[in-house]
Amino acid sequence: MKKLDKLIIKTFVGPFIATFFVTLFVLIMQFVWKYIDDLVGKGLDTPVIMELLIYTSASLVPLALPLAVLLSSIMTFGNLGESFELVAIKSAGISLLRFIRPLLFLSIGIGIGAFLFANYIIPIANLRAKSLLYDITNSKPAFNIKQGVFYGDIPGYTIKVAKKEADNKTIHQVMIYENSLGDKNPRIILAEKGTMELSADKRFLLFTLYNGWRYEERGNTRAQQGNELIRLGFKKYIKPFDLQTFAFDRLPMDLFASNQQMLNVRQLDYGIDSLRRIDSSIVRTVNAYVTTRYPFYKWKDTGWAAQVKPLATDTFFNSIPEASRRYVIERVESNLRESESSLSTSSRDYVDNKEKISLFKVEWQRKFSLAAACVVLFLIGAPLGSIIRKGGLGTPLVFAVIFFVVFNIFFMTGEKMARREVMASWSGMWLANIVLLPISAFLVYKAMNDSQLFNKEFYYRFFQRVKKEWQKRFKKQPS
């Protein structure tokens, strides 16, 4: 490795690391903003939130790498062009392709690393992140009683507090409606004031109530007579509430292990092969059912069949004895309903299985297409930076965002079309790379020929020449 190669790699690595973490942070913030309603108010511990963010950030690495490669390559070559180092290198007889060769190999290495990360780390991260997110979104909100509002999140109880003091502990005018065991005779507790405290093990919420009454009606509540009302007064009454339903429970992760996002390439191949065998078994079952139940025999004598007219429907119906017509019609309707039910079930299973195969193929192609995107976006960023010759985060960031938005639009569109089988899985998932590859070739060609594609002075001089030529022709015209 020559000194020039070390220089360009050292110049590239710093912006790449910085832009990668910035991009990853932006993608994580997008995830948090999307699920903010499911995270807030659940009383989650900090380790649980950190675990979710770590696993989510790992699953976002393949998407952050292409953008980081694009932005850092534009910044690297833009800085070299702005400081006239590119001019000095080209004047020494070193071509652009030779100059970007070490970074091209480095971007290929980044792409290979992205594939290995997506194949071995991402399935585990997705499994843990998706299962944890499912547990969070399905957990109950944290215990929070507001004054003047009926609170019914505790199973079997409805609580209303007229006033809560600033200490969030002392309460006034308490009403508790209890039907915890599904009794036909619920109980009502009224108290002037009280306090709310957690037990030592934090499993129970203890209501210590003062100066109140406890009402209970015994007997048949539907009957108008024969019931008795029991009223019990108290100076102090302690009512415990079990908070076990508010505890954050984790489901076994094996429930999510069959999802296509939790599998590597080998497991996806095995899953696709298994789904295809199921697909073939459904087809064989339907064919056997139709063939045995509805045989369509060919006429042995085709010449005779051509001369005989088909039997009319009314003639066939009239040929049935009148006493048996109702029985025949009922049997025909029953057979048709049974056949429709059986075939519709098989049809639904066939469609669902096809959709699963599409999802597995899409995930299989995603691992390779995102890895290849690192190389394609580098081939856009390197010549683009040498053409614009601007460093920093201003102009490079604008061009990087534009090209990444274009990449993301085509990537999402291709994925959606592949999922719906509008396009083949490989063409849908590689659509963004296919669209951007000719653009990268065009930019490399322009950069090798020192094109002034993004030089505003070039366009200004061009329009000035056009303007002068137009004025000359306009003056030569006879009046």
Beta strands, then each sheet from edge to edge (+ up, - down):
strand 1: 157-164
strand 2: 170-178
strand 3: 187-198
strand 4: 204-218
strand 5: 228-242
sheet 1: 1+ 2- 3+ 4- 5+
end
